[in-house]
């Protein structure tokens, strides 16, 4: 937990008890716990948003790549059709 070991945690709690007193310490601990929870939820939300955005970008890249491949296939089919038409015309002219 943040690189804090048990001895450091005991010292922090002892200082907090001295500074805040036994009445306010539980209240401050609850407040810190809530703040930590909110920070953690916000961090998870941010990470999820980033993951969703990256996934959307990857899907867009895939769609663009697929469009490019489809266009290449159409171009090659058109070239094959042109060759086929030329062969038929040549055959009709000579045959």
C-alpha positions as CSV (number, residue, x, y, z in Angstrom):
1,X,0.0,0.0,0.0
2,X,2.0,3.0,-1.3
3,X,5.3,1.4,-0.2
4,X,4.4,1.9,3.5
5,X,5.3,-0.9,5.8
6,X,3.9,-1.8,9.2
7,X,6.4,0.3,11.2
8,X,5.8,3.4,9.2
9,X,2.0,2.9,9.4
10,X,2.2,2.6,13.2
11,X,4.2,5.9,13.4
12,X,1.7,7.7,11.1
13,X,-1.2,6.4,13.3
14,X,0.5,7.5,16.5
15,X,1.2,11.0,15.1
16,X,-2.3,11.2,13.9
17,X,-3.7,10.2,17.3
18,X,-1.5,12.8,19.0
19,X,-2.4,15.6,16.5
20,X,-6.1,14.9,16.0
21,X,-7.0,13.3,19.3
22,X,-9.1,10.1,19.9
23,X,-12.4,11.9,19.1
24,X,-11.5,13.2,15.6
25,X,-9.3,10.3,14.5
26,X,-12.2,8.0,13.4
27,X,-13.9,10.9,11.6
28,X,-10.8,11.8,9.7
29,X,-10.1,8.1,8.9
30,X,-13.6,7.8,7.4
31,X,-13.1,11.0,5.4
32,X,-9.8,9.7,4.1
33,X,-11.4,6.3,3.3
34,X,-14.2,7.9,1.3
35,X,-11.7,10.2,-0.5
36,X,-9.5,7.1,-1.4
37,X,-12.6,5.2,-2.6
38,X,-13.7,8.2,-4.8
39,X,-10.2,8.5,-6.2
40,X,-10.1,4.8,-7.0
41,X,-13.5,4.9,-8.7
42,X,-12.5,7.9,-10.7
43,X,-9.2,6.2,-11.7
44,X,-11.1,3.1,-12.8
45,X,-13.6,5.2,-14.8
46,X,-10.8,7.0,-16.5
47,X,-9.0,3.7,-17.4
48,X,-12.3,2.2,-18.7
49,X,-12.8,5.4,-20.8
50,X,-9.3,5.1,-22.3
51,X,-9.8,1.4,-23.0
52,X,-13.1,2.1,-24.8
53,X,-11.6,4.9,-26.8
54,X,-8.7,2.7,-27.8
55,X,-11.0,-0.1,-28.8
56,X,-13.1,2.3,-30.9
57,X,-9.9,3.5,-32.6
58,X,-8.8,0.0,-33.4
59,X,-12.3,-0.8,-34.8
60,X,-12.0,2.3,-37.0
61,X,-8.5,1.3,-38.2
62,X,-9.8,-2.2,-39.0
63,X,-12.8,-0.7,-40.9
64,X,-10.4,1.6,-42.9
65,X,-8.1,-1.3,-43.6
66,X,-11.0,-3.5,-44.7
67,X,-12.2,-0.7,-47.0
68,X,-8.8,-0.4,-48.6
69,X,-8.6,-4.1,-49.1
70,X,-12.1,-4.1,-50.7
71,X,-11.1,-1.3,-53.0
72,X,-8.0,-3.2,-54.0
73,X,-10.1,-6.3,-54.8
74,X,-12.5,-4.2,-56.8
75,X,-9.5,-2.7,-58.8
76,X,-8.0,-6.2,-59.4
77,X,-11.4,-7.5,-60.5
78,X,-11.8,-4.6,-62.9
79,X,-8.4,-5.3,-64.3
80,X,-9.3,-9.0,-64.8
81,X,-12.5,-7.9,-66.5
82,X,-10.5,-5.6,-68.8
83,X,-8.2,-8.4,-69.8
84,X,-11.1,-10.7,-70.3
85,X,-12.9,-8.2,-72.5
86,X,-9.7,-7.6,-74.5
87,X,-9.3,-11.4,-75.0
88,X,-12.9,-11.7,-76.1
89,X,-12.5,-8.8,-78.6
90,X,-9.3,-10.2,-79.9
91,X,-10.8,-13.6,-80.4
92,X,-13.8,-12.1,-82.2
93,X,-11.6,-10.1,-84.5
94,X,-9.5,-13.1,-85.4
95,X,-12.0,-15.8,-85.2
